[in-house]
Amino acid sequence: MGRSAPAPYLDPARSRALASPPMTGPLLITGARGLVGTTLVDCALARSIPVVAASHADLDIADPAAVEGALQVARPRAVVNCAAWARVDAAEVDPESAFRTNALARRYWPRPAPGWGFPSCTCPPTTSSV
């Protein structure tokens, strides 16, 4: 399925138009340039669901301040964390970064900052889930 319109990537200048109170804003998808994230962005756009798509270059999900900043910018109705190191060879070369993304960073997504009031889910970082 081809993308009907480009997703506004997590950039404050491009995302301001989407900013709104929680539960009325866009769907924030992390890992949006990966296999699962790209598919989810395409599905959401095909259903006219507003999306803010964040790749690793846009958002370091293991940085709590960056996560908080992304939430402030996007004001999402929900968050789906699809970010993961799925390439086994790359993870073996840089195990610390893989562990940081696949294990440590996940603790920020199931428990968003108090008062945000939106659902979030994390896709498991396994090759069997894609």
C-alpha positions as CSV (number, residue, x, y, z in Angstrom):
1,M,0.0,0.0,0.0
2,G,1.5,3.4,-1.0
3,R,1.5,6.3,1.3
4,S,-1.3,8.7,0.2
5,A,0.2,11.7,2.0
6,P,3.6,12.2,3.7
7,A,3.4,11.9,7.5
8,P,4.4,14.9,9.4
9,Y,7.6,13.8,11.1
10,L,8.4,14.9,14.6
11,D,9.6,18.4,13.9
12,P,8.2,21.2,16.0
13,A,7.8,23.5,13.0
14,R,5.8,20.9,11.0
15,S,4.0,19.4,14.0
16,R,2.6,22.7,15.5
17,A,-0.5,22.4,13.3
18,L,-1.3,19.0,14.9
19,A,-0.8,20.2,18.5
20,S,-4.0,20.0,20.5
21,P,-5.2,18.9,24.0
22,P,-4.6,15.2,24.9
23,M,-7.0,12.6,23.5
24,T,-7.8,14.8,20.5
25,G,-4.4,15.0,18.9
26,P,-2.6,12.7,16.5
27,L,-1.4,9.2,17.0
28,L,2.4,9.4,17.9
29,I,4.2,6.5,16.3
30,T,7.9,5.9,17.2
31,G,10.1,3.7,15.1
32,A,8.0,5.1,12.2
33,R,10.6,4.3,9.5
34,G,11.0,0.6,10.5
35,L,8.9,-2.3,9.2
36,V,6.2,-2.3,11.8
37,G,6.1,1.5,12.2
38,T,5.9,2.2,8.4
39,T,3.0,-0.2,8.1
40,L,1.2,1.4,11.1
41,V,1.7,4.9,9.7
42,D,0.3,3.8,6.3
43,C,-2.7,2.1,7.9
44,A,-3.4,5.2,10.0
45,L,-3.2,7.6,7.1
46,A,-5.3,5.3,5.0
47,R,-8.0,5.7,7.7
48,S,-7.5,9.5,7.9
49,I,-6.1,9.2,11.4
50,P,-3.7,12.1,12.1
51,V,-0.2,10.9,12.6
52,V,3.1,12.2,14.0
53,A,5.7,9.7,12.9
54,A,9.0,9.7,14.7
55,S,12.1,7.8,13.5
56,H,15.2,7.2,15.6
57,A,16.7,10.3,13.9
58,D,13.7,12.3,15.2
59,L,13.5,11.0,18.7
60,D,15.8,9.1,21.1
61,I,13.2,7.0,23.0
62,A,15.8,6.2,25.7
63,D,16.1,9.9,26.6
64,P,13.4,10.8,29.1
65,A,13.7,14.5,28.3
66,A,13.4,13.8,24.6
67,V,10.3,11.7,25.2
68,E,8.7,14.4,27.3
69,G,9.6,17.0,24.6
70,A,8.0,14.8,21.9
71,L,4.8,14.5,24.0
72,Q,4.7,18.3,24.5
73,V,5.1,18.9,20.7
74,A,2.8,16.1,19.5
75,R,0.1,16.2,22.2
76,P,-0.9,12.7,21.1
77,R,-4.2,11.0,21.7
78,A,-2.2,7.7,21.9
79,V,1.4,6.5,21.5
80,V,2.5,3.4,19.8
81,N,6.2,2.6,20.3
82,C,7.5,0.5,17.4
83,A,11.1,1.5,17.8
84,A,13.5,-1.5,18.1
85,W,16.8,-2.8,17.0
86,A,15.6,-5.7,14.9
87,R,18.9,-6.3,12.9
88,V,20.7,-9.1,14.9
89,D,24.1,-8.4,13.2
90,A,24.0,-4.7,14.2
91,A,22.9,-5.6,17.7
92,E,25.8,-7.9,18.1
93,V,28.2,-5.2,16.9
94,D,26.7,-2.6,19.3
95,P,25.0,-4.5,22.1
96,E,24.8,-1.5,24.4
97,S,22.8,0.6,22.0
98,A,20.5,-2.4,21.2
99,F,19.9,-3.0,24.9
100,R,19.3,0.7,25.5
101,T,16.6,0.8,22.8
102,N,15.1,-2.6,23.2
103,A,15.1,-2.8,27.0
104,L,15.9,0.3,28.9
105,A,13.9,2.8,26.7
106,R,10.7,0.7,27.0
107,R,10.2,1.7,30.6
108,Y,9.3,5.2,29.5
109,W,6.4,4.2,27.2
110,P,4.1,2.0,29.3
111,R,4.0,4.7,32.0
112,P,3.7,8.1,30.4
113,A,4.1,11.3,32.5
114,P,1.3,11.7,35.1
115,G,-1.5,13.8,33.8
116,W,-1.1,13.0,30.1
117,G,-4.1,10.6,30.2
118,F,-3.5,8.7,26.9
119,P,-3.1,5.1,26.1
120,S,0.3,3.8,25.0
121,C,1.5,0.4,23.8
122,T,4.9,-1.0,22.9
123,C,5.5,-3.5,20.1
124,P,7.9,-6.3,21.3
125,P,11.4,-5.9,19.8
126,T,11.6,-9.4,18.3
127,T,12.0,-10.4,14.7
128,S,9.2,-12.8,15.2
129,S,6.8,-9.9,15.7
130,V,7.4,-8.4,12.3
